[in-house]
């Protein structure tokens, strides 16, 4: 089961349990119509065609319409979609010309669930977060739907972008924080927990990889530095011997030869008295410079 389908099933179950409430059914029907509706005015009202994905979503809309008293005029099933034709009387015009802003201002943030969940069930899709790519997209077909969605999202701390694909404009979220907030607001709480778990795993894995790469890079630099130190010591031994060096430098050179894999901090701690890392680095810089001078003379 894809992550999108998990969200759809959870939202459909939540919606189905509440569609006996006329107010919830009204907001749900209005939200689907705003996203997908094709409306034709007749003598006694409007014919509203909704082309939805799958029998599960179609059953929800049929249930909402029954609660509202909207007769189902026609139902046709395609390969992927189900086309539903409902008749909405003039007395129920609020189902087609719904005041979303007024509704949300009246009931508060809890009123976002039937709207946002309907938007997702109508035209939403989400990529699997385990891939590390967060992509929540909406592809409405009704005129004005893009503007409506962006306005409602932006009023509640969501800032989606838009993209054009195959001649259609899509509303798009690519931020993990915004995807998580949308799942919270639409009522997909189980999907939110799964999303956060996968996101945490990806972020932890990323941190581990960065630390490993950092450690590998440090180990590589240290190995290269030690190789240069040993090379310089070998040059001095060949031309003059280590006793030719000043006592502090000779002590550092002998310590390196006895502890070829030790860090500068470890070598410095073995000095009498102890020497800091920067002090040991300075000593080996002088050793390399003297070795280069001897090699140049040769």
Residue, then its C-alpha position, 0 to 999 in steps of 0.5 A: x500500500x502506497x503512502x498516499x493510499x494509507x492517507x486516503x484510507x485513514x481520511x475516508x474512514x474518518x469522513x465516513x464516520x461523520x457524514x451523517x452530520x448534515x453540516x459535515x456533509x455540506x462542507x465535504x460536498x462543497x470542498x469536493x465541488x470546489x476542487x473538482x466540480x463541473x456545474x451546469x445550471x438547470x431549471x430547478x437547480x444545478x447538475x454537479x459532476x464530480x470525477x473522483x478516484x476509486x470506489x472508496x471516495x465515490x462511496x463517501x460522496x454518495x453518502x454526503x449527497x444522501x445526507x444533504x438530499x441530493x439525488x444521484x442522477x448518474x454513476x459511471x465507472x472508468x478504468x481509474x475514476x468514478x464519475x458521479x452526477x448529482x442534482x443540487x436544488x436552488x435551495x441548497x446553493x450554499x453547497x456550491x457557493x460555500x463561504x469557506x473563510x466564514x466557516x473557518x472563522x466561525x468554527x476555528x482551526x477544527x473546521x479545517x479537517x473536513x475541508x483539507x481532508x476533502x481536498x486531499x481525497x479529491x485531488x491529493x497525492x503524496x510521495x513516500x517519505x522514506x525516499x527522503x523526498x517530501x512532495x505533497x501535491x494537489x491537482x484540482x480541475x475546477x476553475x478557481x480551485x488553485x486560488x482558493x487552496x492557496x488562500x486557505x493554506x496560506x491563512x494557516x501557516x502553509x505556503x505551497x508553491x505551484x508547478x505546471x505539468x502536462x498542461x495543468x497547474x498543481x499546488x505543491x508542498x516540499x517542506x517536511x514541516x509543512x507536510x507534517x502540519x497539513x497531515x495534522x490539520x486534515x486529521x490524518x494522525x496515523x499517517x502523521x506519526x508514520x511520516x514523522x518516524x520516517x522523517x526522523x530515520x532519514x534525518x538521523x541517517x543523514x547525521x550519521x553519514x555526515x559524521x562518518x564522512x567528517x571522520x573519514x576526511x579527518x582521518x585522511x588529513x591526519x594520515x597525510x600529515x603524518x606521512x609528510x612528518x615521517x618523510x621529513x624525519x627520514x630526510x634529516x636522518x639520511x643527511x645529518x641524523x636526528x642529533x643535528x636537530x635542536x633538542x625539542x625538535x629531536x624529541x618530537x621526531x623520536x616521538x613520532x617514530x615511536x608512535x607513527x599513528x598517534x595524533x598531535x594531541x597524543x604526542x604532545x601529552x607524551x612530551x616532558x613537559x606536555x606540549x599543546x597541539x599547536x605547539x607540536x604542529x609548530x615543531x613539525x613545521x620547523x622539521x619539514x622546513x629544515x628537511x626541505x632545506x637539506x634536500x635543496x642543498x643536496 
